[in-house]
């Protein structure tokens, strides 16, 4: 797991063990779809669910 509350404990453990840590920023994420209504959102989600091999 990366980030969140677990990060501090990992950094503290690395410091105590004298393990060097390199922090790298995550690249910006691609913008997702922007839908106008809940119906549009449900239709978009339904189309994606139908395309999955579940």
HELIX and SHEET records of a PDB file:
HELIX    1   1 UNK A    6  UNK A   16  1                                  11    
HELIX    2   2 UNK A   38  UNK A   51  1                                  14    
END                                                                             
